[in-house]
Amino acid sequence: MLLLESYRLGPLELPNRLVMAPLTRNRAPSGVPNDMMATYYAQRASAGLIVSEGTQVAALGQGYQDTPGIYSPQQRDGWRRVTDAVHAAGGRIFAQLWHVGRISHSYYHGQRPVAPSAIAPTGKAYTPEGMKPYETPHALSRDEIIMVVEQFRHAASIALAAKFDGVEIHAANGYLIDQFLQTGSNHRTDEYGGSVENRTRFLVDVATAVLGVWGAGRVGVRLSPGGGMNGIHDDDPVETFRHAARLLDEMEDIVYLHVVEAPVGSSGPDERSVCATELLRPIFRRTLISTGGYSPASAERALERHRADLVGFGRLFIANPDLPERIRNGAQLNEPDQTTFYTPGEHGYIDYPSMEPVAA
Ligand SMILES: Cc1cc2nc3c(=O)[nH]c(=O)nc-3n(C[C@H](O)[C@H](O)[C@H](O)COP(=O)(O)O)c2cc1C
């Protein structure tokens, strides 16, 4: 099976082509990674590559309860325990650098969320006190944009100190970078808004800053051309995302593009966009990861047809810590339990069973 063949990703030799997709699990009280998280990731170290859950680059970048951060010394030390555990178990792990922008809420940090423009998303924010209407965000000034880029750079340096193998810039799913990319949330009239060249400027600034820390072969970017999450909208997603992919292709040190197919719970890709993976495959000429709704069989077909080089699995990795081994053995897969995706504690987190060891 192609899925179980090794793959060279920049300087890393991946033992298989399964990527554990980034998965927010809300198990980091006070935003500091802990030993339970180290256990969870180490259990999944047989993935070709793990991408960590989204980890906020600053306090204002947080949008959900108990998500981990990556900007303080305590968070650096917590992540170091995670990366040590993954490496000791033979794995490789990238940190997903995250800023939720207008999807945040003052509940988390006492301030107005920030965004490219003062446009509130539709819907409500999750807080432990219940759902609250999204607040109208503060539109970032040009100086503040420079500060946020600096926060991404700082977080990238913390990730380096915490011994991650690389970082993934979260530019997908309606969060801050995506808010800059798409016309529905970006009404700016300066050099960060309007034309597609301007709307992609923030992504390029962040990528340039992060590459300055990490260098070649260690930085990936996640995009979601299908839209549909967190009230995000674009008048011409095909043009927007083609342009973004072209720019990332030109930044030769970017090692992969991670494409989100239809988001969880949606009725499928936005009707105005084509299959996101097929759209961007010919444009971004290095490694392409495709994630979203894959089974082992459909992932294998995607690899056979050269639609992607690596395939990401989200929910299947939640439920199957030994997913590659199960696929190798044609073993039954555990079912993910949605009710424990975001709840505190070990249940539904580190207690999914691996296959029984085969008797010699
Ligand atoms: C519980 C859960 C948490 C998620 N958290 C993140 C996240 O932190 N960052 C991100 O980019 N995507 C996140 N996603 C999206 C997944 O990475 C993935 O794209 C999605 O689950 C579709 O893949 P699947 O069908 O294999 O589950 C999350 C999905 C789930 C189910």
The ligand as an SDF file (V2000), in Angstrom:
LIG
                    3D

 31 33  0  0  0  0  0  0  0  0999 V2000
  -12.0940   17.4730   17.4990 C   0  0  0  0  0  0  0  0  0  0  0  0
  -11.5280   18.2160   16.3230 C   0  0  0  0  0  0  0  0  0  0  0  0
  -10.6230   19.2450   16.5330 C   0  0  0  0  0  0  0  0  0  0  0  0
  -10.0370   19.9250   15.4410 C   0  0  0  0  0  0  0  0  0  0  0  0
   -9.0910   20.8860   15.6860 N   0  0  0  0  0  0  0  0  0  0  0  0
   -8.4250   21.4470   14.6450 C   0  0  0  0  0  0  0  0  0  0  0  0
   -7.3320   22.3350   14.8770 C   0  0  0  0  0  0  0  0  0  0  0  0
   -6.9180   22.6180   16.0210 O   0  0  0  0  0  0  0  0  0  0  0  0
   -6.7220   22.8760   13.7950 N   0  0  0  0  0  0  0  0  0  0  0  0
   -7.1270   22.5940   12.5090 C   0  0  0  0  0  0  0  0  0  0  0  0
   -6.5400   23.0980   11.5460 O   0  0  0  0  0  0  0  0  0  0  0  0
   -8.1300   21.7260   12.2730 N   0  0  0  0  0  0  0  0  0  0  0  0
   -8.7680   21.1310   13.2980 C   0  0  0  0  0  0  0  0  0  0  0  0
   -9.7520   20.2050   13.0550 N   0  0  0  0  0  0  0  0  0  0  0  0
   -9.9800   19.7410   11.6690 C   0  0  0  0  0  0  0  0  0  0  0  0
   -9.1580   18.4700   11.4120 C   0  0  0  0  0  0  0  0  0  0  0  0
   -7.7670   18.7630   11.3590 O   0  0  0  0  0  0  0  0  0  0  0  0
   -9.5420   17.7740   10.0890 C   0  0  0  0  0  0  0  0  0  0  0  0
   -9.3570   18.6660    9.0160 O   0  0  0  0  0  0  0  0  0  0  0  0
  -10.9900   17.3100   10.1170 C   0  0  0  0  0  0  0  0  0  0  0  0
  -11.2450   16.5480   11.2950 O   0  0  0  0  0  0  0  0  0  0  0  0
  -11.3440   16.4530    8.9020 C   0  0  0  0  0  0  0  0  0  0  0  0
  -10.5750   15.2640    8.9000 O   0  0  0  0  0  0  0  0  0  0  0  0
  -11.2260   13.8470    9.3100 P   0  0  0  0  0  0  0  0  0  0  0  0
  -12.4390   13.6570    8.4220 O   0  0  0  0  0  0  0  0  0  0  0  0
  -10.1390   12.8500    9.0400 O   0  0  0  0  0  0  0  0  0  0  0  0
  -11.6200   13.9230   10.7490 O   0  0  0  0  0  0  0  0  0  0  0  0
  -10.3930   19.5600   14.1250 C   0  0  0  0  0  0  0  0  0  0  0  0
  -11.3220   18.5320   13.9150 C   0  0  0  0  0  0  0  0  0  0  0  0
  -11.8870   17.8630   14.9870 C   0  0  0  0  0  0  0  0  0  0  0  0
  -12.8410   16.7320   14.7440 C   0  0  0  0  0  0  0  0  0  0  0  0
  1  2  1  0
  2  3  1  0
  2 30  2  0
  3  4  2  0
  4  5  1  0
  4 28  1  0
  5  6  2  0
  6  7  1  0
  6 13  1  0
  7  8  2  0
  7  9  1  0
  9 10  1  0
 10 11  2  0
 10 12  1  0
 12 13  2  0
 13 14  1  0
 14 15  1  0
 14 28  1  0
 15 16  1  0
 16 17  1  0
 16 18  1  0
 18 19  1  0
 18 20  1  0
 20 21  1  0
 20 22  1  0
 22 23  1  0
 23 24  1  0
 24 25  2  0
 24 26  1  0
 24 27  1  0
 28 29  2  0
 29 30  1  0
 30 31  1  0
M  END
$$$$
